[in-house]
Amino acid sequence: MNLIIGELFISSLLGKTAINDLGQDIGKLVDLIMVPGETFPVVSHIILKNRRGHCAVSWDQISLFNRAVISVSMETPESLPLHDHAEGEILVKRDILDKQIVDVDGAKVVRVNDIKLGRFNEQLCIISVDIGFRGLLRRLGYERFGESIAGIFRQQIPENVISWRFVQPLEMHTSRLALTVARDQMKELHPADLADIIEQIPVTNIQTVLNSIDSETAGDTLYELEPEFRNKLIEQLGSEQASDILEEMAPDEAADVLADLPEEKAQELLGLMEADEAEEIQELMEHEEDSAGGFMNSEFLSLTSDMTIEDALRQVRLVAPDIDTVYYAYVLDDDDRLEGVVSLKDLLVNPQDRAIAELMEDNVKAVHVDSEPEEIYHLMTKYNLIAIPVLDNEEKMAGIVTVDDILQHFLPHLVRRKRHLYH
C-alpha cells in the first residue's frame, strides 16, 4: 500500500474524483464513514457516487489519499460494492458537518464549519473541527479571497479549531465518537455551564447531555434552568427519569422545581419518589413561597450537647456527603429544639476531647417558618451569617436558609449563576 496523507479538511475533499489503478474515473467522494477509535474517530470507508449510485470503499483498498488524488486499488468501477446504509452508521458530512457540538474545554455550544482529517497510526482520523469564520470561508471556496481582503487592512483571519479530544457530539448516535477526555470533562462542567449548554440546543439533543453526567449533577443543572424552559424539559423526560433526578436534588430545590410544575405533574413525580423523600419535599411545598419555610432546606448538620468534638467530627464525616451546607452544626435536644450552634472551624481548631456543650454558642439567631424575606436578610447581614436556622410552630428546628437562597430572592439575576458559591 502506498498511502500518503497530509492534513486535510473535509471541505477540500467533498466532490473530488476518485480513480482506480488504471486511472479510470470511478466516482466522486460524497462522504466518509466513521467508527470509534482508541485515540480519534477513524475512517472505515469512503462513499463514492457514480452512475450506479452510492458505493462504499473500505479504507484498506485506498492506495493514495490527498487533496490532489484519491486512488483506489481495483480494476473497474463495476467492482465497487453499492453502499447499504446501516442503522446507527455515522457519516462525516451528514452527521457532523454543520451540526452543533459541545466544546467541553470552553464549556459552550458551537457549530462545525469544517472538519480536519489527518493520519494517526496509519489510519485516517478526525483530528479537530473548525468552528471559525475561516472554516466557513473555506467551505464556500473564498478562503484565499478572504485572506486578500484581510491583508488589505493588515488583519488576519484567525484560526478557531478545537481538538476532537474536547468535542462532545450532541446527536445520540454520534456521541459514540466522543473520546474519554471529552466525556470526563463533561462530567466536571459546572451545573451553570451545563444549563447554558442545554438552553442553547434542541430539546432532542438534551438527552445526550444528561446521559453524560450523573443524576446529582443533572439535578443541579435542572435547577439552574429558567423555570419555563425547565418545565418543558421535564415534560420531555420520562417521568421515571425526572423523578430519579429530583431525588438527587436538595429537598428545597426539588420543592422549588415541583412548585413550578402543574399540580397533576408534580404529584405524579412525587408518587414515583421514595416515600420519605417525597414526604419531606411535600412538606416544604406547603409553606408560603416567600417565607423562611419556602426558602429553607430541611437537610442540615445536627449534634447533641453531650458529644465531644471527636464524636462531632465523626458525625460530620458520616452525614456531610448528603448535606449541602456544613459551615454550621446545630445542637438539638431530644425534642429537636435548638440549644446552640458551633461552626466547622470551631470543631477543627479545638481539642478533640472538649465537650460540645462548652464550645457551642447558645444565643442563636433564628427565624420562624413564616418569617418574611426582609427579616431573614436583616438578621443574616447584621450578624454576618452564611445560614440561619428555621423553627416551626412548636419551636422545633425545621431547616436552614442559606445566604445564597435569600440573596437570590432580592438579586435573582445576579445570584442565579452563582448559587453554588457556598456549597
C-alpha positions in Angstrom: 0.0 0.0 0.0 1.3 3.4 -0.9 -0.8 5.6 1.3 0.1 9.3 1.5 -2.0 11.6 3.7 -1.3 15.2 4.7 -3.6 17.2 7.0 -6.8 17.6 5.1 -10.1 19.5 5.5 -13.3 17.7 4.5 -14.3 20.8 2.5 -11.3 20.2 0.2 -12.3 16.5 -0.4 -16.0 16.5 -1.0 -16.8 16.2 -4.7 -13.3 15.1 -5.6 -13.0 12.5 -8.2 -11.5 9.1 -7.3 -9.7 6.9 -9.8 -8.7 3.2 -9.9 -5.2 1.8 -10.6 -5.8 2.3 -14.3 -6.6 5.9 -14.0 -10.3 5.5 -14.7 -12.9 7.7 -13.0 -14.8 5.5 -10.5 -16.9 8.2 -8.7 -16.9 11.4 -6.7 -16.3 11.4 -2.9 -19.6 12.4 -1.1 -19.0 11.2 2.4 -16.8 9.3 4.9 -18.0 6.6 7.3 -16.6 7.0 10.8 -16.2 4.4 13.6 -14.9 5.0 17.2 -11.1 4.8 17.6 -8.9 4.4 20.6 -7.4 7.9 20.2 -9.5 9.6 17.4 -12.5 8.6 15.4 -11.4 6.5 12.4 -12.5 6.5 8.7 -13.6 2.9 7.9 -14.9 3.6 4.4 -15.3 6.4 1.9 -18.5 6.7 -0.1 -18.3 7.4 -3.8 -21.2 8.4 -6.1 -21.2 7.2 -9.7 -23.8 6.3 -12.3 -24.6 3.1 -10.4 -25.4 5.0 -7.2 -23.6 5.3 -3.9 -20.7 2.9 -3.4 -18.7 2.1 -0.3 -14.9 1.6 -0.4 -13.0 0.1 2.5 -10.1 2.2 3.7 -7.9 -0.8 3.2 -8.5 -0.5 -0.6 -7.3 3.1 -0.8 -3.7 3.4 -2.1 -3.5 7.2 -2.3 -5.4 9.9 -0.5 -4.7 13.6 -0.5 -6.1 16.8 -1.9 -4.9 16.1 -5.4 -5.5 12.4 -5.8 -7.8 9.7 -4.4 -6.7 6.3 -5.8 -8.5 3.0 -5.1 -7.0 -0.4 -5.8 -9.5 -2.1 -8.1 -9.8 -2.8 -11.8 -13.2 -1.5 -12.8 -15.9 0.8 -11.4 -18.4 -2.1 -11.6 -16.4 -4.0 -8.9 -17.3 -1.3 -6.3 -19.9 -2.6 -3.9 -23.1 -0.5 -3.5 -23.4 1.2 -0.2 -26.2 -0.2 2.0 -27.0 2.4 4.7 -26.9 0.8 8.1 -28.8 2.0 11.1 -26.6 3.9 13.5 -23.9 4.5 10.9 -22.0 7.7 11.3 -21.2 9.9 8.3 -19.0 12.9 8.5 -20.9 15.2 6.1 -24.4 14.1 7.1 -24.0 13.8 10.8 -21.2 16.1 11.9 -20.6 18.9 9.4 -22.8 21.9 10.2 -24.1 20.3 13.4 -23.9 21.7 16.9 -21.3 20.2 19.3 -20.2 21.0 22.8 -16.7 22.4 23.2 -16.1 20.9 26.6 -12.9 22.9 27.2 -14.7 26.2 26.6 -18.0 25.0 28.0 -20.0 26.3 25.1 -22.1 25.1 22.1 -20.5 25.7 18.7 -21.2 24.9 15.1 -18.9 22.7 13.0 -17.9 24.7 9.9 -15.2 22.3 8.7 -13.5 19.1 9.8 -9.8 18.5 9.9 -8.6 15.0 9.0 -5.1 13.5 9.5 -3.0 10.4 9.7 -2.7 8.6 13.0 -1.4 5.1 13.4 -1.7 4.6 9.6 -5.4 5.4 9.8 -7.4 8.4 8.6 -8.9 10.1 11.6 -10.8 13.2 12.6 -8.2 15.3 14.4 -10.1 18.5 15.0 -13.1 20.7 14.0 -13.0 24.2 12.6 -15.7 26.4 14.3 -14.5 29.8 13.0 -15.1 32.2 10.1 -12.0 30.8 8.2 -13.7 27.4 8.1 -16.8 28.9 6.7 -14.9 30.8 4.0 -13.0 27.6 3.2 -16.3 25.7 2.8 -17.6 28.4 0.4 -14.3 28.5 -1.6 -13.5 32.0 -0.5 -10.6 31.4 1.9 -7.9 33.0 -0.3 -10.2 35.9 -1.2 -10.9 36.5 2.4 -7.2 36.5 3.3 -6.6 39.0 0.5 -9.3 41.3 1.8 -8.0 40.9 5.4 -4.4 41.7 4.2 -5.5 45.0 2.7 -6.5 46.0 6.2 -3.4 44.4 7.7 -5.5 41.9 9.5 -5.5 38.1 9.7 -8.4 35.7 9.7 -7.9 33.8 13.0 -7.8 30.0 13.2 -10.6 28.7 15.5 -10.0 25.0 15.7 -11.0 22.6 18.5 -9.1 19.3 19.0 -11.5 16.3 18.8 -10.3 15.4 22.3 -12.6 18.2 23.6 -15.6 17.6 21.4 -18.9 16.1 22.6 -21.3 15.5 19.7 -24.9 16.1 20.6 -26.7 13.6 18.4 -27.3 10.3 20.3 -25.6 8.1 17.7 -22.7 10.4 17.0 -22.0 10.7 20.8 -20.3 7.3 20.4 -17.4 9.1 18.8 -16.7 11.2 21.9 -13.3 10.5 23.5 -12.7 9.7 27.1 -11.2 13.2 27.7 -14.4 14.8 26.4 -16.7 12.5 28.5 -14.7 13.2 31.6 -14.7 16.9 31.1 -18.5 16.9 30.5 -18.9 15.4 34.0 -16.7 18.1 35.5 -18.5 21.1 34.0 -20.3 23.4 36.5 -24.1 22.9 36.5 -24.5 26.6 35.5 -22.3 25.9 32.4 -24.3 22.8 31.6 -27.5 24.7 32.0 -26.2 27.3 29.5 -25.4 24.5 27.1 -28.8 22.8 27.5 -30.6 26.1 26.9 -28.8 26.5 23.5 -29.5 23.2 22.0 -32.6 21.5 20.5 -34.7 19.5 23.0 -34.0 16.3 21.1 -30.3 16.7 21.9 -30.6 17.3 25.6 -30.8 13.6 26.5 -27.2 13.2 25.2 -26.0 15.8 27.7 -28.0 14.2 30.5 -26.6 10.8 29.6 -23.0 12.1 30.0 -23.5 13.3 33.6 -24.6 11.7 36.9 -28.0 12.2 38.4 -26.8 14.6 41.1 -25.2 16.9 38.6 -28.3 16.6 36.4 -30.4 17.7 39.3 -28.1 20.8 40.0 -28.3 21.5 36.2 -32.0 21.2 36.1 -32.4 23.7 39.0 -30.2 26.2 37.1 -32.5 26.3 34.1 -35.1 29.1 33.7 -38.4 27.8 35.1 -40.4 27.9 31.8 -37.7 26.0 29.9 -37.2 23.6 32.8 -40.9 22.7 32.8 -40.8 22.0 29.1 -37.8 19.8 29.6 -39.4 17.8 32.4 -42.4 17.2 30.1 -40.0 15.8 27.5 -38.2 13.5 30.0 -39.8 10.3 31.1 -41.5 10.5 34.5 -39.1 7.8 35.9 -36.0 9.7 34.8 -37.4 13.1 36.0 -38.3 11.6 39.5 -34.8 10.0 39.7 -33.2 13.3 39.1 -35.4 15.1 41.6 -34.5 12.5 44.3 -30.8 13.5 43.9 -31.6 17.2 44.4 -31.6 19.0 47.7 -35.2 18.9 49.1 -35.7 22.7 48.9 -34.5 22.8 45.3 -36.7 19.8 44.4 -39.6 21.5 46.1 -39.0 24.7 44.1 -38.9 22.7 40.8 -42.1 20.9 41.6 -43.9 24.0 42.7 -43.4 25.5 39.2 -45.0 22.5 37.6 -48.7 21.9 37.1 -50.2 20.2 40.2 -51.0 17.0 38.4 -47.5 16.6 37.1 -45.9 17.4 40.4 -48.0 14.9 42.2 -47.2 12.2 39.6 -43.4 12.8 40.1 -43.8 12.8 43.9 -45.6 9.5 43.7 -42.6 7.9 41.9 -40.1 9.0 44.6 -39.1 7.2 47.7 -41.8 7.8 50.4 -39.6 9.6 52.9 -38.1 11.9 50.4 -41.5 12.7 48.8 -43.0 13.5 52.2 -40.1 15.8 53.0 -40.5 17.7 49.7 -44.2 17.8 50.1 -43.9 19.5 53.5 -41.6 22.1 52.0 -44.1 22.8 49.2 -46.8 23.6 51.7 -45.0 26.7 53.0 -45.6 30.1 51.5 -43.1 30.6 48.7 -41.8 33.9 50.0 -41.3 32.8 53.6 -38.5 31.1 55.6 -40.4 27.8 55.2 -40.4 28.3 51.4 -36.7 29.2 51.3 -35.4 26.6 53.7 -33.5 23.4 53.2 -34.6 20.7 55.6 -31.2 18.9 55.5 -28.7 20.3 58.0 -26.0 19.1 60.3 -27.2 18.4 63.9 -25.3 17.4 67.0 -26.2 16.8 70.7 -24.6 18.7 73.6 -23.2 15.6 75.3 -20.9 14.9 72.3 -17.2 15.6 72.4 -15.6 17.2 69.4 -14.2 13.8 68.4 -17.8 12.5 68.3 -19.0 15.5 66.4 -16.3 15.2 63.7 -17.2 11.6 63.3 -20.8 12.6 62.8 -19.8 15.3 60.3 -17.8 12.8 58.2 -20.8 10.4 58.3 -23.5 12.8 57.1 -21.7 15.7 55.3 -21.8 14.0 51.8 -25.6 14.3 51.9 -25.8 17.9 53.1 -25.1 21.0 51.0 -24.2 23.4 53.8 -21.9 22.3 56.6 -20.4 25.5 57.8 -22.5 25.3 61.0 -23.6 22.3 63.1 -26.8 22.9 65.2 -27.1 21.4 68.7 -30.5 20.0 69.3 -32.2 18.4 72.4 -34.2 15.2 72.4 -37.3 17.1 71.1 -35.4 18.7 68.2 -35.3 22.1 69.9 -32.4 24.3 69.2 -29.9 24.6 72.1 -26.9 26.1 70.3 -24.6 26.3 67.3 -21.0 25.6 66.5 -19.0 26.4 63.4 -17.0 23.8 61.5 -13.9 25.9 62.2 -14.6 25.6 66.0 -14.7 21.8 65.6 -11.4 21.8 63.8 -9.3 24.1 66.0 -10.3 22.9 69.5 -9.1 19.8 71.4 -11.0 16.6 70.4 -11.9 15.8 74.0 -13.6 19.1 74.6 -17.4 18.9 75.1 -19.8 20.4 72.6 -21.7 21.9 75.5 -18.7 24.0 76.4 -18.0 25.1 72.9 -21.4 25.9 71.5 -22.9 29.4 71.1 -26.2 29.3 72.9 -27.5 32.7 71.9 -28.6 31.5 68.4 -30.3 33.8 66.0 -33.2 32.1 64.3 -36.3 32.8 62.3 -39.7 31.0 62.1 -41.2 29.2 59.1 -43.5 32.2 58.4 -40.7 34.9 58.7 -40.6 37.2 55.7 -37.5 37.7 53.4 -36.7 41.1 54.8 -36.4 39.8 58.4 -34.2 36.9 57.3 -32.0 39.3 55.2 -31.7 41.7 58.1 -30.5 39.0 60.6 -28.1 37.5 58.1 -26.4 40.8 57.2 -26.4 42.1 60.8 -24.7 39.0 62.2 -22.8 38.1 59.1 -24.4 34.6 58.8 -23.9 32.1 56.0 -27.0 30.2 57.1 -29.8 30.8 59.7 -31.9 28.1 61.4 -35.7 28.0 60.9 -38.0 27.0 63.7 -41.5 25.6 63.2 -44.7 26.5 65.2 -43.6 24.2 68.0 -40.2 25.9 68.2 -38.5 22.8 66.8 -35.8 23.1 64.2 -37.2 22.6 60.7 -34.3 23.6 58.5 -32.0 26.3 57.4 -32.0 29.2 55.0 -28.6 29.9 53.3 -27.3 33.3 52.3 -27.4 32.4 48.5 -31.1 31.4 48.8 -32.1 34.7 50.4 -29.9 36.8 48.1 -31.4 35.1 45.1 -34.8 36.4 46.2 -33.5 40.0 46.2 -31.0 39.8 43.4 -32.2 36.9 41.2 -30.3 37.9 38.0 -27.0 38.5 39.8 -27.2 35.5 42.0 -28.7 32.9 39.7 -25.4 31.7 38.2 -23.5 31.9 41.5 -25.9 30.0 43.7 -23.4 27.1 44.4 -20.8 29.6 45.8 -21.4 28.4 49.3 -22.0 24.7 48.7 
